[in-house]
Amino acid sequence: MAKGSFRDSLRRMFLLHTLVPISILFVLFLLFMMINSRFLLISQTTEAGKKIKLAMEDVYTSYTKEMNEAAALEAVVSFAESRRQGPEVFERFYDFNNRQQVKSIMHIIGVDGNILASSANYNLDATDLALQAIARRMYKQDLSALAETNHIRFSHDRYTAYTFAKEIVGSEGVLGYLIYQLYEKDLQKLIFVQNNEIAVVTDPYRTIIATTNNLTIGLMNKYNLVEDSRDYVRIDKGKYYSKETYVPLSQWRIYTLSAAQWNHAAYSSLVVFFVLASFLLWILIQYSARVVSTRQSRAMDKLTYAVRELQSGNMDSYVYIGTGDEFESLANQYNLMLRRLNELVAKNEELSDLRRVIEVKHLQSQFHPHFIFNVLETLRYAIVVDDKLAQDIVLTLSRHLRYSIGNEKDHVVLGTDLEYVGGYMKLQQMRFKNRLHYSEKVSEAAKAALVPRLMLQPVIENVIKYGYRQRQSVAITVVGYIKDDDLIIEVQDDAGGMSKDRLEEVRAIMLSQDNRAPHIGLHNLHRRLVLMYGERYGIHMDSAIGEGTTVTFVLPFQKEDADV
């Protein structure tokens, strides 16, 4: 009964924990593909509209500026009055036209509609009539400027799509009109954008200026596609996502359309794939579940009993299974784990002591690179200033490196460490001159105390590193005395201090047992003292904004002959 129930439950569990997650994954993947494809469709269509908008704004701005400037030129006015300075007029036009992405044709027309000059090689009669109509309309309506859509055919089946016109004013009034007409083909090239199917540009009256697909053109050259509630339009039985972009400068509207039919085909393919994959997985998992549940229903009682004994605290609950299958390997691994667990329990106390020693050594070792870096920085500045001074620094640095590196003792007499600090401050004063002041007020009794080597160095380095951010001159004083059975050492500075919030933040970093902040100096120093002497000892910090900071060391008073 036990075997049968375990086999059945194992098979059901196998099916549940494989088919259900896979099915959910299939559904989520299908939903993701649907959402992502629509997002990409909208994103690409919108981005295409923005690119076309920038390009069309540039065209409109360039031609508007050129019309205003060219129509006021002396050469253009002179040509309209007396037909003089024609070469200068055409030279300016060709120079401007060659710099444009969208090329154009220039005309100068009199107020009576006669064509005075044109850059077109040959015009048709219908073209001439259209140009004359523009000039006469501007004259009758007293229009100083004009920008409108009109498709006009020129020679060699070249069409213009948009017209800019500006009146030419002389001393006697309006002399004629300067007209620029933009080529339709160049506008079509400009609105071809990657990842976009169709682009249409219309004027405020929905008259099409340029399009990449003639199927968008309705009666009277109007854009007549209507969007549904989800921003889709239909063109020749095809479904397209449509995005409208408005150009305020010219009042043009840009419509970008991207085909959406492929989405349905992709969804159908995915559904078919999921159905077939699910069917094959169902067959495979059914077979695997039956085989696994049959084979793995053996030896469970022995292993379960051994585990329960271990849970109750029996550390000798070894188990033997001789089935020759995976459960035998599992039993062997369990026995090996139990032996190792017993060994680890026996060694736990020894490892705890060892970790404490390793942590102290690790924290102490982090001070040496920090010290060397700062002294070498001082040497770098001295080399630039004075070779003799640099030589003195090198000799001083050599003595202190021998002290820092060659001394294998963890503890030194405070007086010796203060001599080291004094040498370091001498190096720093060579760098900062009279901007750095250092003094000691340490009692003779305190100088005889044993302290961790290089204890004061990180604190003094921090003062020098950060003090000059607030003050031009910094003074550092080391005070030491004996109080009861404790050695008290204070490092005082007048470097401007820190705010209450910053002080609390630094204290929190310093006191945390697992510091992950980038500022590790005070934290490491405090942890070193705590691990050496106990929780009662360590570092305390006080600071007043605008005044200075005091870092206080509290250590047990120990002399050189003490057992440290």
C-alpha positions as CSV (number, residue, x, y, z in Angstrom):
1,M,0.0,0.0,0.0
2,A,2.8,2.3,0.9
3,K,4.7,1.6,-2.3
4,G,1.6,2.0,-4.4
5,S,0.6,5.3,-2.9
6,F,4.1,6.7,-3.1
7,R,4.4,5.6,-6.7
8,D,1.1,7.2,-7.6
9,S,1.8,10.4,-5.7
10,L,5.3,10.7,-7.3
11,R,3.8,10.2,-10.7
12,R,1.1,12.9,-10.1
13,M,3.7,15.2,-8.7
14,F,5.9,14.7,-11.7
15,L,3.1,15.5,-14.0
16,L,1.9,18.5,-12.0
17,H,5.3,20.1,-11.6
18,T,6.2,19.7,-15.3
19,L,3.1,20.1,-17.4
20,V,1.6,22.9,-15.5
21,P,4.6,25.2,-15.4
22,I,5.4,24.4,-19.1
23,S,1.8,25.2,-20.0
24,I,1.8,28.4,-18.1
25,L,5.2,29.3,-19.7
26,F,3.7,28.7,-23.2
27,V,0.7,30.9,-22.4
28,L,2.9,33.7,-20.9
29,F,5.2,33.5,-23.9
30,L,2.3,33.8,-26.3
31,L,0.9,36.8,-24.4
32,F,4.4,38.4,-24.3
33,M,4.7,37.9,-28.1
34,M,1.3,39.5,-28.7
35,I,2.1,42.5,-26.4
36,N,5.6,42.9,-27.6
37,S,4.7,42.8,-31.3
38,R,2.0,45.5,-30.8
39,F,4.5,47.6,-28.7
40,L,7.1,47.3,-31.5
41,L,4.5,48.1,-34.1
42,I,3.4,51.3,-32.2
43,S,7.0,52.2,-31.4
44,Q,8.3,51.9,-34.9
45,T,5.4,53.7,-36.4
46,T,5.7,56.6,-33.9
47,E,9.4,56.8,-34.3
48,A,9.0,57.0,-38.1
49,G,6.5,59.9,-37.7
50,K,9.1,61.8,-35.5
51,K,11.8,61.3,-38.1
52,I,9.7,62.5,-40.9
53,K,8.5,65.5,-38.8
54,L,12.0,66.6,-38.2
55,A,12.9,66.3,-41.9
56,M,9.8,68.1,-43.1
57,E,10.3,70.9,-40.5
58,D,13.8,71.4,-41.9
59,V,12.5,71.6,-45.5
60,Y,9.8,74.1,-44.5
61,T,12.1,76.3,-42.4
62,S,14.8,76.3,-45.1
63,Y,12.5,77.3,-47.9
64,T,10.6,79.9,-45.8
65,K,13.8,81.6,-44.8
66,E,15.2,81.5,-48.4
67,M,12.0,83.0,-49.9
68,N,12.1,85.9,-47.4
69,E,15.8,86.6,-48.0
70,A,15.9,86.1,-51.8
71,A,12.8,88.2,-52.5
72,A,14.4,91.2,-50.8
73,L,17.7,90.9,-52.6
74,E,18.7,93.8,-54.8
75,A,19.5,91.5,-57.7
76,V,16.0,90.0,-57.6
77,V,14.3,93.4,-57.3
78,S,16.5,94.7,-60.2
79,F,15.6,91.7,-62.4
80,A,11.9,92.2,-61.7
81,E,12.2,95.9,-62.6
82,S,14.6,95.9,-65.6
83,R,15.6,92.3,-66.3
84,R,19.2,93.0,-65.1
85,Q,21.4,90.9,-62.9
86,G,19.8,87.7,-64.1
87,P,23.0,85.6,-63.6
88,E,23.3,86.7,-60.0
89,V,19.7,85.6,-59.3
90,F,20.2,82.2,-60.9
91,E,23.6,81.7,-59.2
92,R,22.0,82.2,-55.8
93,F,19.1,79.9,-56.6
94,Y,21.4,77.0,-57.8
95,D,23.7,77.5,-54.8
96,F,20.7,77.2,-52.4
97,N,19.0,74.3,-54.4
98,N,22.1,72.2,-54.5
99,R,22.3,72.2,-50.6
100,Q,18.7,70.9,-50.2
101,Q,17.5,67.4,-49.9
102,V,14.3,68.4,-51.6
103,K,15.1,70.1,-54.9
104,S,12.9,72.8,-56.4
105,I,12.1,74.9,-59.5
106,M,12.4,78.7,-59.3
107,H,10.1,81.1,-61.2
108,I,9.9,84.9,-61.3
109,I,6.5,86.1,-62.5
110,G,5.2,89.6,-63.0
111,V,2.0,90.9,-61.5
112,D,0.3,90.5,-64.8
113,G,1.1,86.7,-64.8
114,N,3.9,86.8,-67.4
115,I,6.8,84.4,-66.6
116,L,9.9,86.6,-66.4
117,A,12.4,83.8,-65.6
118,S,12.3,80.1,-64.8
119,S,14.9,77.4,-63.9
120,A,12.8,74.8,-65.7
121,N,14.1,73.9,-69.2
122,Y,10.7,73.7,-70.7
123,N,7.2,74.3,-69.4
124,L,4.0,73.0,-70.7
125,D,1.1,75.3,-71.5
126,A,-0.9,74.0,-68.6
127,T,2.1,74.6,-66.3
128,D,2.4,78.2,-67.5
129,L,-1.3,78.7,-66.8
130,A,-1.0,77.3,-63.3
131,L,1.9,79.6,-62.5
132,Q,0.1,82.6,-63.9
133,A,-3.0,81.7,-61.8
134,I,-0.8,81.7,-58.6
135,A,0.6,85.1,-59.4
136,R,-2.7,86.7,-60.3
137,R,-4.4,85.3,-57.2
138,M,-1.7,86.7,-55.0
139,Y,-2.0,90.1,-56.7
140,K,-5.8,90.2,-56.5
141,Q,-5.9,89.0,-52.8
142,D,-2.9,91.2,-51.9
143,L,-1.0,88.2,-50.5
144,S,2.6,89.0,-49.5
145,A,3.5,85.3,-49.2
146,L,2.0,81.9,-50.1
147,A,2.6,78.3,-49.1
148,E,0.2,75.7,-50.6
149,T,-0.2,72.3,-52.1
150,N,-0.5,72.0,-55.8
151,H,0.6,69.2,-58.1
152,I,2.0,70.7,-61.3
153,R,3.4,68.7,-64.2
154,F,6.6,69.9,-65.9
155,S,8.7,68.5,-68.8
156,H,9.8,64.9,-68.8
157,D,6.9,63.9,-66.5
158,R,8.4,65.6,-63.5
159,Y,5.9,66.9,-60.9
160,T,6.1,69.5,-58.2
161,A,4.0,69.0,-55.0
162,Y,4.3,72.1,-53.0
163,T,4.7,75.8,-53.8
164,F,6.3,78.7,-51.8
165,A,5.7,82.2,-53.2
166,K,6.8,85.7,-52.0
167,E,6.1,89.1,-53.5
168,I,9.0,91.2,-54.9
169,V,8.6,94.8,-53.7
170,G,10.4,97.7,-55.4
171,S,10.3,101.4,-55.0
172,E,7.0,101.7,-56.9
173,G,5.3,98.8,-55.2
174,V,4.8,95.1,-56.0
175,L,6.9,94.2,-59.1
176,G,6.2,90.5,-59.2
177,Y,6.5,87.2,-57.4
178,L,9.3,84.8,-56.6
179,I,8.1,81.2,-56.6
180,Y,9.8,78.0,-55.5
181,Q,8.1,74.7,-56.3
182,L,9.3,71.5,-54.6
183,Y,9.7,68.2,-56.6
184,E,7.3,65.5,-55.5
185,K,9.8,62.7,-56.0
186,D,12.3,64.3,-53.6
187,L,9.6,64.7,-51.0
188,Q,8.7,61.0,-51.5
189,K,12.3,60.0,-50.9
190,L,12.5,62.1,-47.8
191,I,9.5,60.3,-46.2
192,F,10.8,56.8,-46.9
193,V,11.8,55.7,-43.4
194,Q,13.2,52.3,-42.3
195,N,10.7,50.0,-40.5
196,N,7.8,51.9,-41.8
197,E,5.4,50.7,-44.5
198,I,3.6,53.8,-45.7
199,A,4.0,57.5,-45.0
200,V,1.7,60.4,-46.1
201,V,2.1,64.1,-45.6
202,T,-0.9,66.4,-45.9
203,D,-1.7,70.1,-45.6
204,P,-4.3,71.4,-43.1
205,Y,-7.1,70.5,-45.6
206,R,-6.0,66.9,-45.8
207,T,-4.7,67.4,-49.3
208,I,-1.8,65.0,-49.9
209,I,1.6,66.7,-50.4
210,A,3.5,63.5,-50.7
211,T,2.9,59.8,-50.2
212,T,4.8,56.6,-50.5
213,N,1.7,54.6,-51.6
214,N,-0.8,55.9,-54.1
215,L,-3.5,53.7,-52.5
216,T,-3.8,56.4,-49.8
217,I,-4.9,59.0,-52.4
218,G,-8.7,59.6,-52.5
219,L,-10.9,62.0,-54.5
220,M,-9.5,65.4,-55.2
221,N,-6.0,64.2,-54.0
222,K,-7.4,64.0,-50.4
223,Y,-6.2,61.6,-47.7
224,N,-9.4,59.7,-46.8
225,L,-8.4,56.8,-44.6
226,V,-10.4,56.6,-41.4
227,E,-9.0,55.1,-38.2
228,D,-11.0,52.7,-36.0
229,S,-11.1,52.8,-32.2
230,R,-7.7,51.1,-32.0
231,D,-5.9,53.3,-34.5
232,Y,-6.0,50.8,-37.4
233,V,-6.9,51.6,-41.0
234,R,-7.6,49.3,-43.9
235,I,-6.0,49.7,-47.4
236,D,-6.9,47.3,-50.1
237,K,-8.0,44.6,-47.6
238,G,-4.8,45.1,-45.6
239,K,-4.8,46.2,-42.0
240,Y,-2.3,48.9,-40.9
241,Y,-1.6,50.6,-37.7
242,S,-1.7,54.4,-38.2
243,K,0.0,57.2,-36.2
244,E,-0.7,60.9,-36.9
245,T,2.1,63.4,-36.2
246,Y,1.3,67.2,-36.3
247,V,3.8,69.8,-37.5
248,P,2.9,73.1,-35.9
249,L,5.2,75.2,-37.9
250,S,3.6,74.4,-41.3
251,Q,0.3,72.9,-40.0
252,W,1.1,69.8,-41.9
253,R,0.0,66.3,-40.7
254,I,2.1,63.2,-41.1
255,Y,0.5,59.8,-41.2
256,T,2.8,56.8,-40.7
257,L,1.3,53.3,-41.3
258,S,2.8,49.9,-40.6
259,A,1.3,46.6,-41.7
260,A,-0.3,44.4,-38.9
261,Q,-1.3,41.3,-40.9
262,W,1.9,39.4,-40.1
263,N,1.0,39.5,-36.4
264,H,-2.0,37.2,-37.0
265,A,0.1,34.7,-39.0
266,A,2.8,34.7,-36.3
267,Y,0.2,34.1,-33.6
268,S,-1.4,31.2,-35.5
269,S,2.1,29.6,-36.0
270,L,2.9,29.9,-32.3
271,V,-0.5,28.4,-31.3
272,V,0.1,25.4,-33.7
273,F,3.6,24.9,-32.3
274,F,2.4,25.1,-28.7
275,V,-0.3,22.5,-29.3
276,L,2.1,20.0,-31.0
277,A,4.8,20.6,-28.4
278,S,2.3,20.2,-25.5
279,F,1.1,16.9,-27.0
280,L,4.6,15.5,-27.4
281,L,5.5,16.6,-23.9
282,W,2.5,15.0,-22.4
283,I,3.4,11.6,-23.9
284,L,7.1,11.9,-22.8
285,I,6.2,13.1,-19.3
286,Q,3.6,10.3,-18.8
287,Y,6.2,7.7,-19.7
288,S,8.9,9.3,-17.6
289,A,6.6,9.7,-14.6
290,R,5.6,6.0,-14.7
291,V,9.2,4.8,-14.9
292,V,10.5,7.2,-12.2
293,S,7.6,6.4,-9.8
294,T,8.1,2.7,-10.1
295,R,11.9,2.7,-9.6
296,Q,12.1,5.3,-6.9
297,S,9.5,3.8,-4.6
298,R,12.1,1.4,-3.0
299,A,14.1,1.9,0.1
300,M,12.2,5.0,1.2
301,D,11.3,3.6,4.6
302,K,14.9,3.1,5.6
303,L,16.0,6.5,4.4
304,T,13.0,8.2,6.0
305,Y,13.7,6.6,9.3
306,A,17.3,7.6,9.3
307,V,16.5,11.2,8.5
308,R,13.9,11.3,11.3
309,E,16.4,9.9,13.8
310,L,18.9,12.6,12.7
311,Q,16.1,15.3,13.2
312,S,15.6,14.0,16.7
313,G,19.3,14.6,17.5
314,N,20.7,11.1,17.0
315,M,24.0,11.9,15.3
316,D,24.7,8.1,14.8
317,S,21.7,7.4,12.7
318,Y,23.6,5.8,9.8
319,V,21.7,3.9,7.2
320,Y,22.6,1.0,4.8
321,I,20.7,0.4,1.5
322,G,22.0,-2.3,-0.8
323,T,19.7,-1.9,-3.8
324,G,22.4,-1.0,-6.2
325,D,20.5,2.0,-7.6
326,E,20.4,5.8,-7.0
327,F,19.0,5.3,-3.5
328,E,22.2,3.4,-2.5
329,S,24.2,6.3,-3.7
330,L,21.9,8.6,-1.9
331,A,22.3,6.6,1.3
332,N,26.1,6.6,0.9
333,Q,26.1,10.3,0.5
334,Y,23.8,10.7,3.5
335,N,26.3,8.6,5.6
336,L,29.2,10.7,4.3
337,M,27.3,13.9,5.1
338,L,26.6,12.6,8.6
339,R,30.3,11.8,9.3
340,R,31.3,15.2,8.0
341,L,28.6,16.9,10.1
342,N,30.0,15.2,13.2
343,E,33.5,16.4,12.3
344,L,32.3,19.9,11.8
345,V,30.5,20.0,15.1
346,A,33.7,18.8,16.8
347,K,35.8,21.5,15.1
348,N,33.3,24.4,15.5
349,E,34.9,25.9,18.6
350,E,38.4,25.7,17.1
351,L,37.2,27.3,13.9
352,S,35.4,30.1,15.8
353,D,38.7,31.1,17.5
354,L,40.6,30.8,14.2
355,R,38.1,33.1,12.4
356,R,38.6,35.7,15.1
357,V,42.3,35.7,14.6
358,I,42.0,35.8,10.8
359,E,39.6,38.7,10.9
360,V,42.0,40.7,13.1
361,K,44.9,40.0,10.7
362,H,42.8,40.9,7.7
363,L,41.6,44.2,9.1
364,Q,45.2,45.1,10.1
365,S,46.7,44.3,6.7
366,Q,44.4,46.9,5.0
367,F,46.2,49.8,6.6
368,H,49.6,49.4,5.0
369,P,48.6,50.0,1.3
370,H,46.6,53.1,2.4
371,F,49.6,54.6,4.3
372,I,52.1,53.9,1.4
373,F,49.7,55.5,-1.1
374,N,49.4,58.8,0.8
375,V,53.2,59.1,1.5
376,L,53.9,58.4,-2.2
377,E,51.4,61.1,-3.1
378,T,53.4,63.6,-0.9
379,L,56.6,62.5,-2.6
380,R,55.1,63.0,-6.0
381,Y,54.4,66.7,-5.2
382,A,57.8,67.2,-3.6
383,I,59.7,65.9,-6.7
384,V,58.1,68.7,-8.7
385,V,58.9,71.4,-6.2
386,D,62.5,70.7,-5.0
387,D,64.9,67.8,-5.7
388,K,66.6,68.2,-2.3
389,L,63.3,68.2,-0.5
390,A,62.4,65.0,-2.4
391,Q,65.6,63.4,-1.3
392,D,64.8,64.2,2.3
393,I,61.3,62.7,1.8
394,V,62.8,59.5,0.4
395,L,65.1,59.1,3.3
396,T,62.3,59.7,5.8
397,L,60.0,57.4,3.9
398,S,62.6,54.6,3.9
399,R,62.9,54.8,7.7
400,H,59.2,54.6,8.1
401,L,58.7,51.8,5.6
402,R,61.2,49.8,7.6
403,Y,59.1,50.5,10.7
404,S,55.8,49.7,9.0
405,I,56.8,46.6,7.1
406,G,59.8,45.2,9.1
407,N,58.2,45.2,12.5
408,E,56.4,41.9,13.0
409,K,54.9,42.8,16.4
410,D,51.2,43.5,16.6
411,H,51.7,45.9,19.5
412,V,54.2,48.7,20.0
413,V,54.9,51.3,22.7
414,L,52.7,54.4,22.1
415,G,55.8,56.6,22.2
416,T,57.3,54.6,19.3
417,D,54.2,54.9,17.3
418,L,54.0,58.6,18.0
419,E,57.5,58.9,16.6
420,Y,56.3,57.3,13.5
421,V,53.3,59.6,13.3
422,G,55.6,62.6,13.8
423,G,57.7,61.5,10.9
424,Y,54.6,61.1,8.8
425,M,53.5,64.6,9.7
426,K,56.9,65.9,8.8
427,L,56.4,64.5,5.3
428,Q,52.9,66.0,5.1
429,Q,54.1,69.4,6.3
430,M,56.7,69.4,3.5
431,R,53.7,69.3,1.2
432,F,51.3,71.6,2.9
433,K,53.9,74.1,4.5
434,N,52.3,76.3,7.1
435,R,48.8,75.1,6.2
436,L,49.3,72.0,8.4
437,H,50.0,72.1,12.1
438,Y,50.7,69.2,14.4
439,S,51.2,68.9,18.1
440,E,51.2,66.2,20.9
441,K,49.9,66.4,24.4
442,V,50.6,62.9,25.6
443,S,51.6,62.0,29.2
444,E,54.7,60.0,29.9
445,A,52.7,57.3,31.5
446,A,50.5,57.0,28.3
447,K,53.6,56.9,26.1
448,A,54.7,53.7,27.9
449,A,51.4,51.9,27.1
450,L,51.2,49.2,24.4
451,V,48.9,49.9,21.5
452,P,48.2,48.2,18.1
453,R,50.8,49.2,15.6
454,L,49.7,51.9,13.0
455,M,46.6,52.6,15.1
456,L,46.5,56.5,14.8
457,Q,47.6,56.6,11.1
458,P,44.2,56.1,9.4
459,V,42.5,58.8,11.5
460,I,45.2,61.4,10.8
461,E,45.2,60.5,7.1
462,N,41.4,61.1,7.0
463,V,41.8,64.5,8.5
464,I,44.4,65.5,5.9
465,K,42.4,64.0,3.1
466,Y,39.1,65.7,3.9
467,G,40.0,68.6,6.0
468,Y,41.1,70.9,3.2
469,R,37.7,70.7,1.6
470,Q,36.4,73.2,4.2
471,R,39.5,75.0,5.6
472,Q,42.7,76.4,4.1
473,S,44.7,75.5,7.2
474,V,44.3,72.5,9.4
475,A,45.6,71.8,12.9
476,I,45.9,68.3,14.4
477,T,46.5,67.5,18.1
478,V,47.0,64.1,19.6
479,V,46.1,64.0,23.4
480,G,46.9,60.9,25.5
481,Y,46.4,60.1,29.2
482,I,45.5,57.3,31.6
483,K,42.1,57.2,33.2
484,D,41.5,54.4,35.7
485,D,42.6,51.3,34.0
486,D,42.1,52.6,30.5
487,L,44.3,54.4,28.0
488,I,42.5,57.4,26.3
489,I,43.9,58.8,23.1
490,E,42.1,61.7,21.3
491,V,42.9,62.9,17.8
492,Q,41.5,66.5,17.6
493,D,41.3,68.7,14.5
494,D,39.8,72.0,13.5
495,A,38.9,71.1,9.9
496,G,35.3,72.3,10.0
497,G,33.6,69.2,11.4
498,M,30.5,67.6,9.9
499,S,26.7,67.8,10.2
500,K,24.7,65.9,12.7
501,D,23.2,63.6,10.0
502,R,26.6,62.9,8.5
503,L,28.1,62.2,11.9
504,E,25.3,59.7,12.6
505,E,25.9,58.1,9.3
506,V,29.7,57.7,9.9
507,R,29.0,56.3,13.4
508,A,26.6,53.7,11.9
509,I,29.2,52.6,9.4
510,M,31.9,52.4,12.0
511,L,29.8,50.4,14.5
512,S,28.3,47.9,11.9
513,Q,29.7,44.4,12.0
514,D,29.3,43.9,8.3
515,N,30.2,47.1,6.5
516,R,29.4,47.2,2.8
517,A,30.0,51.0,2.4
518,P,33.0,52.2,0.4
519,H,34.4,54.0,3.6
520,I,36.1,51.2,5.5
521,G,39.0,52.9,7.4
522,L,37.3,53.8,10.7
523,H,35.1,50.6,10.5
524,N,38.2,48.4,10.2
525,L,40.0,50.2,12.9
526,H,37.1,49.9,15.3
527,R,36.5,46.3,14.5
528,R,40.2,45.6,15.1
529,L,40.1,47.1,18.6
530,V,36.8,45.3,19.5
531,L,38.2,41.9,18.3
532,M,41.4,42.4,20.3
533,Y,40.0,43.8,23.5
534,G,36.3,43.3,23.6
535,E,33.1,45.2,23.0
536,R,33.8,47.7,25.8
537,Y,36.7,49.2,23.8
538,G,37.0,50.8,20.4
539,I,36.5,54.3,18.9
540,H,34.1,57.1,19.6
541,M,33.6,60.1,17.3
542,D,32.3,63.6,18.1
543,S,32.0,66.5,15.7
544,A,30.6,70.0,15.5
545,I,29.8,71.6,12.1
546,G,32.0,74.6,11.5
547,E,34.5,73.7,14.3
548,G,36.1,70.3,14.1
549,T,36.1,66.6,14.9
550,T,37.5,64.5,17.8
551,V,38.2,60.8,17.4
552,T,38.6,59.1,20.8
553,F,40.4,55.7,21.3
554,V,39.6,53.7,24.4
555,L,42.0,50.8,25.1
556,P,43.0,48.8,28.2
557,F,46.2,50.2,29.7
558,Q,48.9,47.6,29.2
559,K,52.7,48.0,29.6
560,E,55.4,46.3,27.5
561,D,56.0,43.6,30.1
562,A,52.3,42.7,30.1
563,D,50.9,39.5,28.4
564,V,49.4,40.8,25.2
